[in-house]
Amino acid sequence: MSSNAEVGGGGASNGGLLYHEVQESKLCAVHCVNTVLQGPFFSEFDLAALASDLDRTERQMMLGSVTGDFLPELSHNVSLDGDFSIQVLQKALEVWDLQVIPLDSPAAEPAQIDPEKENAFICHLQDHWFCIRKVNSEWYNFDSLYPAPEHLSKFYLSAYLDSLKDSGWSIFLVRGNFPKEWSVASSEASNGFGQWLLPEDAERITKSCSIASRTQKGIGQQQQLSEPFMQYDDTQMLFDDEDEDLKAAIAASLMESSQPAATTAASETQPGSSENENKISEEMKE
């Protein structure tokens, strides 16, 4: 039996180009499916139609097993903001004869031991999906939150998958005959948020964004370091203002306290002077 790498996904495809989709709204499930297939094979409307079919089947099954007229109105396969279930992704990939298998299942045990021998993994946590895919014998992280595919070495792949599992991510193995080519010259070569990149272009974009991120982080740290000094300067200015106010208040208080003392002294001197004048006047009369 041929290995998955020989069946599909291991050889050169799309002229050596990488197909990547950047996050649009909450369409990460669409981005995930298309990067697994390496081309704009599905739109959000296609996945919504698959979700509707699944909902219809589920309702029919519930009608046959539940008494009364109970009929769930809410979809269990697509949310109002566009997030799709794993069942929808499975249905979409089944169209291309691809199987989606939980990585922790017995059927995926070989992939747990040697993940580099596989071709694609789907990762899911909460409402985000992304794919890790081997293209032209090299592994890439096609997370739609990244501006370009991020290259993963074969040695790092296993450790990265383990770290995702430890962080609570659900991981699915994708097996089957992957599409080999998509006509890049086709009028449908892009769906508005997809792009075709050479591996060296993807590496350049990743490095550029990494440098920009570190620079922005450094600026943020400098601002944090300067904030205490700025606060100190502001506080010192506040203390200086308070000192001036205190000085002015003390001066005003001294002025107010000195005025009654002067008045008292004046009033005490005047009675004494009258007594002296009276004494002098009496002596003259005698």
Salt bridges, closest charged atoms under 4 A:
GLU21 OE1 - HIS31 ND1 2.67
ASP53 OD1 - ARG56 NH1 2.90
ASP81 OD2 - LYS26 NZ 2.96
ASP114 OD2 - LYS117 NZ 3.75
GLU118 OE2 - ARG175 NH2 3.05
ASP127 OD2 - LYS26 NZ 3.58
GLU138 OE1 - HIS151 NE2 2.77
ASP143 OD1 - HIS128 NE2 2.89
ASP162 OD1 - LYS165 NZ 3.37
ASP201 OD1 - ARG204 NH2 3.73
GLU203 OE2 - LYS207 NZ 3.28
